[in-house]
Amino acid sequence: MSEPLTLARPYARAAFETARAHNTLTAWSDNLHFTAQAMADARVRSLAGDPRLSHAELVGLLLPPAEAADSAFAAFLTLLVENRRVDLLAEIAALFEHLKRESERTLRVTLRSAGAIPSDRADAIKAALKKRFAREIELEQRIDPALIGGAVIDAGDVVIDGSVRGRLERLQSALAQ
């Protein structure tokens, strides 16, 4: 059986290309997020596999309330339902978001710290990261008391660990050798 991300990739790419062609990336992002959340519900998931439910009824169930039944997004959902790939909506939404961020040259960064970081410090970190990565930065802050002190910046492929916990672990590793 194929990996879900492998199966979802062509659908995400097609959704992205369609949304970009119609200049509706944000609307498609919102719609994919809505449908992925709907499919995460066990009741909706069980309905998706119910043979008594027609394809059109399932599409109608998953379609966001403000979305027209004859829209490009509705046609995309119909394609997923007909190809029995509606269970890949979470993966498709995640891949779509990645493609959207790449096209907008935006990087999502998670800043974990032991305590709250003042907004002026967070802005300074955001500015430094923008300069380093030459991209717009979407900064998400999380509190993690296990870090003891300092912070960990997770920027996808790059992780900068300036936490006390990280330093202690590096010291322990150095002493062990």
N, C-alpha and C positions, 0 to 999 in steps of 0.2 A: 504494500500500500504506500502511496506517495505521501510525502510530508505535507501538512496543511499549508505551510508557507509557499511551497513550490506550486501547489495548486492555486493558491490565492494570487500569486504574483501577476499572471497575465490579466486577471480581472481588475486588480488594483491599477495596473498600467493603463488598461482600457478606460477605466473610470477617470483616471487622472487626465489622460489625453482628451477625453470628451469634455471634462470640466474646464480644462485650460482653453480648449477651442472656443467654448462659450463664455469664457471669463467668469465662471461660477465656482471657483475653487472652494470658497468659504461655504457656500450653500451645499455643495456636495460633501464637504467635510462634516458639516452638521448633520446632513441626512444619513451619511454612513455611520456616524456615531449613534444616532437615534436607532437605526435598524440593528446595529451590533448590540446595543443595550437591550433591545426587544428580544433578540435571539438568545441573549444570556439568561433570560427568564425561562425556567424549566417548563412552565405551562405553554409558552409560545413554542419552545423547542419541540415539545411533544406534538403540538398541532402541525408543525412543519413536516413531520413524518406521517401524519394521518392521511390515508388514501381517500377518506371521505371529503377532505377539503380540496377544492379545485385550486389550480395554479392562480387564477385570478383572485380568488378569495384570500389566499395566502399573501399575495402581493398587496392586496387591499389592507390586510392586517398589519403588514410591515411598513407600509408607506407612511411617512411622517404626515401629520394632519394638514399642514399647509401646502403639501406637494400635490400637484395635479396628477390625475390618473394617466394623462397622455404625455407626461414629461419625459425627458431623456432619462431621468433617474428611475422613473417607473419602468421604463423599457429595460434598463439595466437590471432592476430587481426581477423583472419577468424572466430575463435571460438566466439569472442565478437560480431561480426557482425551477425553470424548465430543465436546466442542466444538473439539478440536485446539488447545488453548491452553496445554498443559502446558509448552511452551517459554517461557512468560511467567512462570514461577515466581519467577525472580530479581527481576523488576520488581514482581510482586505482593507478595513478601516485603518489599521495600524500602518500598513504599507502605503496607503494613500497619504496619510499624514506625513510619513517620511518623505515621499516624493514632493509633497506640497512644501515642506520646510526647505528641502533642497532647492526647489525652484525659487523660493522667496529668500534664499540665502540666510536662513534662520537656524540657529542651533539651540536646542533645548538643554539647559544645564540645571542640574540639581545641586543645591548647596545645603549640605547637612551640617548642622552645628549642635553643640551641646546646649546652647541657649539661644534666645532670640538675637538676631543680628540687627542693629539699628539700620534704618533705611539709608542713611548717608553712606555707611560702610558697604551695604549691599549694592548701592549705586556705583561705588568705586570699584567693587569687584566686577560688576557687570561691564563697566567701561574698560577695565583691564582685559577682560575676556574678549570683548568686542575687538579690541586692538590686536590681541594675540591670534584670534581665529579669523579675523576679517569677515565677520558675519554679525548679523543682528542676534542678540542673545535674549532668549526667553528664560528667565531665572525663576526657578521654583525652590522655595526654602522649606526645609523640614527640620524639626527639632529631634535630635537623637541623643538622649542623655548618656548612652553607652560610650560616646566619644570622649567623655570626661571633660575635654576642653578643645579649643581650636575648631577646625572645620575640614570637611571633605568636599571637594568640588568634582562632580561627575559630569563630564562633557562628552558622553558617548565613548569614543575610543581613548580618551584621555581622562585619567583620574589623578587629581592632585590631593594627596593626603597630608594635611597639616594638622591632624588631630593628635591629641596627647596619647590616645589609645594606639594610633598608628606608630607614633614614635616609640612607645613602650614595646610594641611588637617587634619593631626593627632592632631595638636595643637587645631584646631577648634573643632574637635570631643571631645577632652579632656575637653575643656572649656564649651562645651554644656552640659556635664554631670556633 
